[in-house]
Amino acid sequence: MGRSAKKQPRPQPAPRLETEDAVTIAAQAAGDKKATDLVVLDLRKAASFTEYFLICTGASARQVQAISNAVEETLLKGGKRPLHIEGYSSAEWILLDYGDFIVHVFAPASRRFYDLERLWRDAPRVEISIDKRDA
């Protein structure tokens, strides 16, 4: 007689996050790594390529990378993978493209230079509430 095969339950995929929830979770992850000047812009009426921008700043290249890593790892737990990542090695401006929203993590000089808030000034800002906790 053959071995008794116990049926193992299949791992269930993580539930898909709604866009607004994912943006909030990304903002919280960035805040946990001490990102500053967090801004969420609602681009649904201003652009066709994405719904939201999350923009934040890190004080150094290492912190910019740490913020980017935290956002990516935290969203991955919720089943969200970036479609594309740009700028990681230089860490002046890391862009994490999730399709329905884009996370921009800037070094201070790059944020001032590119000034996305001015460029997208017609897009309403979205109030976000993040918990203040130690990273």
Sequence and secondary structure as in RCSB ss.txt:
>XXXX:A:sequence
MGRSAKKQPRPQPAPRLETEDAVTIAAQAAGDKKATDLVVLDLRKAASFTEYFLICTGASARQVQAISNAVEETL
LKGGKRPLHIEGYSSAEWILLDYGDFIVHVFAPASRRFYDLERLWRDAPRVEISIDKRDA
>XXXX:A:secstr
                  HHHHHHHHHHHHHHTT EEEEEEE TTT SS SEEEEEE SSHHHHHHHHHHHHHHH
HHTT   SEEE TTT SEEEEE SSEEEEEE HHHHHHH HHHHTTTS EE         
